[in-house]
Amino acid sequence: MDIDRDMTALGMIETMGLTAMVEAADVMLKTAKVQIAGYRKTGDGIVTVLVRGSVADCQAAVDAACSAANRVGKVMSAHVIPYPFRDLEELLPIRPVK
């Protein structure tokens, strides 16, 4: 499998509540060249949005999203994985949307 150099990182932001997650997703897409790979509701109002893009774009997107989401809700955690292990894409819903 070839590595798409534009989609090498995985950015994640976990929020309390849907409103904060939608705000985070909106800001991430407006801030950097990232694509939403999906979102997950994990229970008790916690929602996570996943984005794919270059390492720099994912980091910029997640940083901006944390600030924005904290203004309308609460960020539980955020993280960027620069080069996720290839097998994770087979096991987890982290593939970029085509």
Phi and psi in radians as a Rosetta constraint file:
Dihedral C 1 N 2 CA 2 C 2 CIRCULARHARMONIC -1.338 0.35
Dihedral N 2 CA 2 C 2 N 3 CIRCULARHARMONIC 2.545 0.35
Dihedral C 2 N 3 CA 3 C 3 CIRCULARHARMONIC -1.535 0.35
Dihedral N 3 CA 3 C 3 N 4 CIRCULARHARMONIC 2.195 0.35
Dihedral C 3 N 4 CA 4 C 4 CIRCULARHARMONIC -1.435 0.35
Dihedral N 4 CA 4 C 4 N 5 CIRCULARHARMONIC 1.871 0.35
Dihedral C 4 N 5 CA 5 C 5 CIRCULARHARMONIC -1.089 0.35
Dihedral N 5 CA 5 C 5 N 6 CIRCULARHARMONIC -0.319 0.35
Dihedral C 5 N 6 CA 6 C 6 CIRCULARHARMONIC -1.497 0.35
Dihedral N 6 CA 6 C 6 N 7 CIRCULARHARMONIC -0.218 0.35
Dihedral C 6 N 7 CA 7 C 7 CIRCULARHARMONIC -2.196 0.35
Dihedral N 7 CA 7 C 7 N 8 CIRCULARHARMONIC 0.803 0.35
Dihedral C 7 N 8 CA 8 C 8 CIRCULARHARMONIC -1.558 0.35
Dihedral N 8 CA 8 C 8 N 9 CIRCULARHARMONIC -0.233 0.35
Dihedral C 8 N 9 CA 9 C 9 CIRCULARHARMONIC -2.042 0.35
Dihedral N 9 CA 9 C 9 N 10 CIRCULARHARMONIC 2.792 0.35
Dihedral C 9 N 10 CA 10 C 10 CIRCULARHARMONIC -2.147 0.35
Dihedral N 10 CA 10 C 10 N 11 CIRCULARHARMONIC 2.127 0.35
Dihedral C 10 N 11 CA 11 C 11 CIRCULARHARMONIC -1.904 0.35
Dihedral N 11 CA 11 C 11 N 12 CIRCULARHARMONIC 2.409 0.35
Dihedral C 11 N 12 CA 12 C 12 CIRCULARHARMONIC -2.339 0.35
Dihedral N 12 CA 12 C 12 N 13 CIRCULARHARMONIC 2.433 0.35
Dihedral C 12 N 13 CA 13 C 13 CIRCULARHARMONIC -2.412 0.35
Dihedral N 13 CA 13 C 13 N 14 CIRCULARHARMONIC 2.244 0.35
Dihedral C 13 N 14 CA 14 C 14 CIRCULARHARMONIC -1.955 0.35
Dihedral N 14 CA 14 C 14 N 15 CIRCULARHARMONIC 2.209 0.35
Dihedral C 14 N 15 CA 15 C 15 CIRCULARHARMONIC -2.179 0.35
Dihedral N 15 CA 15 C 15 N 16 CIRCULARHARMONIC 2.823 0.35
Dihedral C 15 N 16 CA 16 C 16 CIRCULARHARMONIC -1.617 0.35
Dihedral N 16 CA 16 C 16 N 17 CIRCULARHARMONIC 1.855 0.35
Dihedral C 16 N 17 CA 17 C 17 CIRCULARHARMONIC 1.776 0.35
Dihedral N 17 CA 17 C 17 N 18 CIRCULARHARMONIC 2.605 0.35
Dihedral C 17 N 18 CA 18 C 18 CIRCULARHARMONIC -1.197 0.35
Dihedral N 18 CA 18 C 18 N 19 CIRCULARHARMONIC -0.660 0.35
Dihedral C 18 N 19 CA 19 C 19 CIRCULARHARMONIC -1.046 0.35
Dihedral N 19 CA 19 C 19 N 20 CIRCULARHARMONIC -0.791 0.35
Dihedral C 19 N 20 CA 20 C 20 CIRCULARHARMONIC -1.135 0.35
Dihedral N 20 CA 20 C 20 N 21 CIRCULARHARMONIC -0.637 0.35
Dihedral C 20 N 21 CA 21 C 21 CIRCULARHARMONIC -1.192 0.35
Dihedral N 21 CA 21 C 21 N 22 CIRCULARHARMONIC -0.724 0.35
Dihedral C 21 N 22 CA 22 C 22 CIRCULARHARMONIC -1.134 0.35
Dihedral N 22 CA 22 C 22 N 23 CIRCULARHARMONIC -0.712 0.35
Dihedral C 22 N 23 CA 23 C 23 CIRCULARHARMONIC -1.056 0.35
Dihedral N 23 CA 23 C 23 N 24 CIRCULARHARMONIC -0.782 0.35
Dihedral C 23 N 24 CA 24 C 24 CIRCULARHARMONIC -1.066 0.35
Dihedral N 24 CA 24 C 24 N 25 CIRCULARHARMONIC -0.806 0.35
Dihedral C 24 N 25 CA 25 C 25 CIRCULARHARMONIC -1.080 0.35
Dihedral N 25 CA 25 C 25 N 26 CIRCULARHARMONIC -0.766 0.35
Dihedral C 25 N 26 CA 26 C 26 CIRCULARHARMONIC -1.044 0.35
Dihedral N 26 CA 26 C 26 N 27 CIRCULARHARMONIC -0.814 0.35
Dihedral C 26 N 27 CA 27 C 27 CIRCULARHARMONIC -1.160 0.35
Dihedral N 27 CA 27 C 27 N 28 CIRCULARHARMONIC -0.693 0.35
Dihedral C 27 N 28 CA 28 C 28 CIRCULARHARMONIC -1.060 0.35
Dihedral N 28 CA 28 C 28 N 29 CIRCULARHARMONIC -0.772 0.35
Dihedral C 28 N 29 CA 29 C 29 CIRCULARHARMONIC -1.201 0.35
Dihedral N 29 CA 29 C 29 N 30 CIRCULARHARMONIC -0.528 0.35
Dihedral C 29 N 30 CA 30 C 30 CIRCULARHARMONIC -1.445 0.35
Dihedral N 30 CA 30 C 30 N 31 CIRCULARHARMONIC -0.409 0.35
Dihedral C 30 N 31 CA 31 C 31 CIRCULARHARMONIC -1.501 0.35
Dihedral N 31 CA 31 C 31 N 32 CIRCULARHARMONIC -0.672 0.35
Dihedral C 31 N 32 CA 32 C 32 CIRCULARHARMONIC -2.523 0.35
Dihedral N 32 CA 32 C 32 N 33 CIRCULARHARMONIC 2.951 0.35
Dihedral C 32 N 33 CA 33 C 33 CIRCULARHARMONIC -1.467 0.35
Dihedral N 33 CA 33 C 33 N 34 CIRCULARHARMONIC 1.441 0.35
Dihedral C 33 N 34 CA 34 C 34 CIRCULARHARMONIC -2.252 0.35
Dihedral N 34 CA 34 C 34 N 35 CIRCULARHARMONIC 2.804 0.35
Dihedral C 34 N 35 CA 35 C 35 CIRCULARHARMONIC -2.149 0.35
Dihedral N 35 CA 35 C 35 N 36 CIRCULARHARMONIC 2.470 0.35
Dihedral C 35 N 36 CA 36 C 36 CIRCULARHARMONIC -1.280 0.35
Dihedral N 36 CA 36 C 36 N 37 CIRCULARHARMONIC 2.239 0.35
Dihedral C 36 N 37 CA 37 C 37 CIRCULARHARMONIC -1.684 0.35
Dihedral N 37 CA 37 C 37 N 38 CIRCULARHARMONIC -0.262 0.35
Dihedral C 37 N 38 CA 38 C 38 CIRCULARHARMONIC 2.668 0.35
Dihedral N 38 CA 38 C 38 N 39 CIRCULARHARMONIC -3.127 0.35
Dihedral C 38 N 39 CA 39 C 39 CIRCULARHARMONIC -2.568 0.35
Dihedral N 39 CA 39 C 39 N 40 CIRCULARHARMONIC 2.766 0.35
Dihedral C 39 N 40 CA 40 C 40 CIRCULARHARMONIC -2.443 0.35
Dihedral N 40 CA 40 C 40 N 41 CIRCULARHARMONIC 2.378 0.35
Dihedral C 40 N 41 CA 41 C 41 CIRCULARHARMONIC -1.672 0.35
Dihedral N 41 CA 41 C 41 N 42 CIRCULARHARMONIC 2.141 0.35
Dihedral C 41 N 42 CA 42 C 42 CIRCULARHARMONIC -1.868 0.35
Dihedral N 42 CA 42 C 42 N 43 CIRCULARHARMONIC 0.044 0.35
Dihedral C 42 N 43 CA 43 C 43 CIRCULARHARMONIC 1.861 0.35
Dihedral N 43 CA 43 C 43 N 44 CIRCULARHARMONIC 2.778 0.35
Dihedral C 43 N 44 CA 44 C 44 CIRCULARHARMONIC 0.951 0.35
Dihedral N 44 CA 44 C 44 N 45 CIRCULARHARMONIC 0.523 0.35
Dihedral C 44 N 45 CA 45 C 45 CIRCULARHARMONIC 1.441 0.35
Dihedral N 45 CA 45 C 45 N 46 CIRCULARHARMONIC 0.084 0.35
Dihedral C 45 N 46 CA 46 C 46 CIRCULARHARMONIC -1.571 0.35
Dihedral N 46 CA 46 C 46 N 47 CIRCULARHARMONIC 2.252 0.35
Dihedral C 46 N 47 CA 47 C 47 CIRCULARHARMONIC -2.285 0.35
Dihedral N 47 CA 47 C 47 N 48 CIRCULARHARMONIC 2.427 0.35
Dihedral C 47 N 48 CA 48 C 48 CIRCULARHARMONIC -2.116 0.35
Dihedral N 48 CA 48 C 48 N 49 CIRCULARHARMONIC 2.368 0.35
Dihedral C 48 N 49 CA 49 C 49 CIRCULARHARMONIC -2.001 0.35
Dihedral N 49 CA 49 C 49 N 50 CIRCULARHARMONIC 2.434 0.35
Dihedral C 49 N 50 CA 50 C 50 CIRCULARHARMONIC -2.037 0.35
Dihedral N 50 CA 50 C 50 N 51 CIRCULARHARMONIC 2.349 0.35
Dihedral C 50 N 51 CA 51 C 51 CIRCULARHARMONIC -2.236 0.35
Dihedral N 51 CA 51 C 51 N 52 CIRCULARHARMONIC 2.687 0.35
Dihedral C 51 N 52 CA 52 C 52 CIRCULARHARMONIC -2.176 0.35
Dihedral N 52 CA 52 C 52 N 53 CIRCULARHARMONIC 2.550 0.35
Dihedral C 52 N 53 CA 53 C 53 CIRCULARHARMONIC 3.056 0.35
Dihedral N 53 CA 53 C 53 N 54 CIRCULARHARMONIC -2.943 0.35
Dihedral C 53 N 54 CA 54 C 54 CIRCULARHARMONIC -1.177 0.35
Dihedral N 54 CA 54 C 54 N 55 CIRCULARHARMONIC 2.847 0.35
Dihedral C 54 N 55 CA 55 C 55 CIRCULARHARMONIC -1.017 0.35
Dihedral N 55 CA 55 C 55 N 56 CIRCULARHARMONIC -0.840 0.35
Dihedral C 55 N 56 CA 56 C 56 CIRCULARHARMONIC -1.106 0.35
Dihedral N 56 CA 56 C 56 N 57 CIRCULARHARMONIC -0.731 0.35
Dihedral C 56 N 57 CA 57 C 57 CIRCULARHARMONIC -1.162 0.35
Dihedral N 57 CA 57 C 57 N 58 CIRCULARHARMONIC -0.740 0.35
Dihedral C 57 N 58 CA 58 C 58 CIRCULARHARMONIC -1.112 0.35
Dihedral N 58 CA 58 C 58 N 59 CIRCULARHARMONIC -0.728 0.35
Dihedral C 58 N 59 CA 59 C 59 CIRCULARHARMONIC -1.139 0.35
Dihedral N 59 CA 59 C 59 N 60 CIRCULARHARMONIC -0.761 0.35
Dihedral C 59 N 60 CA 60 C 60 CIRCULARHARMONIC -1.097 0.35
Dihedral N 60 CA 60 C 60 N 61 CIRCULARHARMONIC -0.742 0.35
Dihedral C 60 N 61 CA 61 C 61 CIRCULARHARMONIC -1.122 0.35
Dihedral N 61 CA 61 C 61 N 62 CIRCULARHARMONIC -0.805 0.35
Dihedral C 61 N 62 CA 62 C 62 CIRCULARHARMONIC -1.158 0.35
Dihedral N 62 CA 62 C 62 N 63 CIRCULARHARMONIC -0.724 0.35
Dihedral C 62 N 63 CA 63 C 63 CIRCULARHARMONIC -1.058 0.35
Dihedral N 63 CA 63 C 63 N 64 CIRCULARHARMONIC -0.815 0.35
Dihedral C 63 N 64 CA 64 C 64 CIRCULARHARMONIC -1.149 0.35
Dihedral N 64 CA 64 C 64 N 65 CIRCULARHARMONIC -0.685 0.35
Dihedral C 64 N 65 CA 65 C 65 CIRCULARHARMONIC -1.147 0.35
Dihedral N 65 CA 65 C 65 N 66 CIRCULARHARMONIC -0.644 0.35
Dihedral C 65 N 66 CA 66 C 66 CIRCULARHARMONIC -1.052 0.35
Dihedral N 66 CA 66 C 66 N 67 CIRCULARHARMONIC -0.798 0.35
Dihedral C 66 N 67 CA 67 C 67 CIRCULARHARMONIC -1.104 0.35
Dihedral N 67 CA 67 C 67 N 68 CIRCULARHARMONIC -0.800 0.35
Dihedral C 67 N 68 CA 68 C 68 CIRCULARHARMONIC -1.171 0.35
Dihedral N 68 CA 68 C 68 N 69 CIRCULARHARMONIC -0.787 0.35
Dihedral C 68 N 69 CA 69 C 69 CIRCULARHARMONIC -1.166 0.35
Dihedral N 69 CA 69 C 69 N 70 CIRCULARHARMONIC -0.589 0.35
Dihedral C 69 N 70 CA 70 C 70 CIRCULARHARMONIC -1.193 0.35
Dihedral N 70 CA 70 C 70 N 71 CIRCULARHARMONIC -0.366 0.35
Dihedral C 70 N 71 CA 71 C 71 CIRCULARHARMONIC -1.310 0.35
Dihedral N 71 CA 71 C 71 N 72 CIRCULARHARMONIC -0.472 0.35
Dihedral C 71 N 72 CA 72 C 72 CIRCULARHARMONIC -1.984 0.35
Dihedral N 72 CA 72 C 72 N 73 CIRCULARHARMONIC -0.116 0.35
Dihedral C 72 N 73 CA 73 C 73 CIRCULARHARMONIC -2.896 0.35
Dihedral N 73 CA 73 C 73 N 74 CIRCULARHARMONIC -2.485 0.35
Dihedral C 73 N 74 CA 74 C 74 CIRCULARHARMONIC -2.348 0.35
Dihedral N 74 CA 74 C 74 N 75 CIRCULARHARMONIC 2.251 0.35
Dihedral C 74 N 75 CA 75 C 75 CIRCULARHARMONIC -1.544 0.35
Dihedral N 75 CA 75 C 75 N 76 CIRCULARHARMONIC 2.194 0.35
Dihedral C 75 N 76 CA 76 C 76 CIRCULARHARMONIC -1.489 0.35
Dihedral N 76 CA 76 C 76 N 77 CIRCULARHARMONIC -0.765 0.35
Dihedral C 76 N 77 CA 77 C 77 CIRCULARHARMONIC -2.866 0.35
Dihedral N 77 CA 77 C 77 N 78 CIRCULARHARMONIC 2.830 0.35
Dihedral C 77 N 78 CA 78 C 78 CIRCULARHARMONIC -2.654 0.35
Dihedral N 78 CA 78 C 78 N 79 CIRCULARHARMONIC 2.563 0.35
Dihedral C 78 N 79 CA 79 C 79 CIRCULARHARMONIC -2.813 0.35
Dihedral N 79 CA 79 C 79 N 80 CIRCULARHARMONIC 2.628 0.35
Dihedral C 79 N 80 CA 80 C 80 CIRCULARHARMONIC -2.156 0.35
Dihedral N 80 CA 80 C 80 N 81 CIRCULARHARMONIC 2.242 0.35
Dihedral C 80 N 81 CA 81 C 81 CIRCULARHARMONIC -1.847 0.35
Dihedral N 81 CA 81 C 81 N 82 CIRCULARHARMONIC 1.986 0.35
Dihedral C 81 N 82 CA 82 C 82 CIRCULARHARMONIC -1.056 0.35
Dihedral N 82 CA 82 C 82 N 83 CIRCULARHARMONIC -0.858 0.35
Dihedral C 82 N 83 CA 83 C 83 CIRCULARHARMONIC -2.375 0.35
Dihedral N 83 CA 83 C 83 N 84 CIRCULARHARMONIC 1.441 0.35
Dihedral C 83 N 84 CA 84 C 84 CIRCULARHARMONIC -1.042 0.35
Dihedral N 84 CA 84 C 84 N 85 CIRCULARHARMONIC 2.508 0.35
Dihedral C 84 N 85 CA 85 C 85 CIRCULARHARMONIC -0.974 0.35
Dihedral N 85 CA 85 C 85 N 86 CIRCULARHARMONIC 2.321 0.35
Dihedral C 85 N 86 CA 86 C 86 CIRCULARHARMONIC -0.947 0.35
Dihedral N 86 CA 86 C 86 N 87 CIRCULARHARMONIC -0.676 0.35
Dihedral C 86 N 87 CA 87 C 87 CIRCULARHARMONIC -1.149 0.35
Dihedral N 87 CA 87 C 87 N 88 CIRCULARHARMONIC -0.350 0.35
Dihedral C 87 N 88 CA 88 C 88 CIRCULARHARMONIC -1.062 0.35
Dihedral N 88 CA 88 C 88 N 89 CIRCULARHARMONIC -0.589 0.35
Dihedral C 88 N 89 CA 89 C 89 CIRCULARHARMONIC -1.131 0.35
Dihedral N 89 CA 89 C 89 N 90 CIRCULARHARMONIC -0.467 0.35
Dihedral C 89 N 90 CA 90 C 90 CIRCULARHARMONIC -1.368 0.35
Dihedral N 90 CA 90 C 90 N 91 CIRCULARHARMONIC -0.493 0.35
Dihedral C 90 N 91 CA 91 C 91 CIRCULARHARMONIC -1.700 0.35
Dihedral N 91 CA 91 C 91 N 92 CIRCULARHARMONIC -0.552 0.35
Dihedral C 91 N 92 CA 92 C 92 CIRCULARHARMONIC -2.107 0.35
Dihedral N 92 CA 92 C 92 N 93 CIRCULARHARMONIC 2.730 0.35
Dihedral C 92 N 93 CA 93 C 93 CIRCULARHARMONIC -1.439 0.35
Dihedral N 93 CA 93 C 93 N 94 CIRCULARHARMONIC 1.211 0.35
Dihedral C 93 N 94 CA 94 C 94 CIRCULARHARMONIC -2.130 0.35
Dihedral N 94 CA 94 C 94 N 95 CIRCULARHARMONIC 0.183 0.35
Dihedral C 94 N 95 CA 95 C 95 CIRCULARHARMONIC -1.251 0.35
Dihedral N 95 CA 95 C 95 N 96 CIRCULARHARMONIC 2.475 0.35
Dihedral C 95 N 96 CA 96 C 96 CIRCULARHARMONIC -1.114 0.35
Dihedral N 96 CA 96 C 96 N 97 CIRCULARHARMONIC 2.526 0.35
Dihedral C 96 N 97 CA 97 C 97 CIRCULARHARMONIC -1.273 0.35
Dihedral N 97 CA 97 C 97 N 98 CIRCULARHARMONIC 2.332 0.35
